Amino acid sequence: MRKWRKMTWAIFVWTGLIVAWMIGGASAVSNEADKCATDPSVTSGILSKQDCIDATTAGGGIGIALIGFIGFVGFVALAIVWFMTKPKEKIIVVVQSNEEVDAV
């Protein structure tokens, strides 16, 4: 296996955490939408059940978009560090001279 730099692993871990957070957020939104039937606003007639589901879904979408934005900003920051810390190839310069050097 090829040896990867530490920043490569940091980018993979960051991306994995953001994806897990987004999946968890989407799961939480779908669970909350199921609770709209017993929501006090719905039972008192202020909102319809569909309005409650729509509001929950819209709020969840905004939340997931914000998580995606945070993930993108973090990815860009990590990518900049990744490019700046790129190891440089060693350059070996060999100089041959036919001239003799006089010692002073």
Secondary structure, 3 states (H helix, E strand, C coil): CCCCCHHHHHHHHHHHHHHHHHHHHHHHHHHHHHHHHHCHHHHCCCCCHHHHHHHHHHHHHHHHHHHHHHHHHHHHHHHHHHHHCCCCCCCCCCCCCCCCCCCC
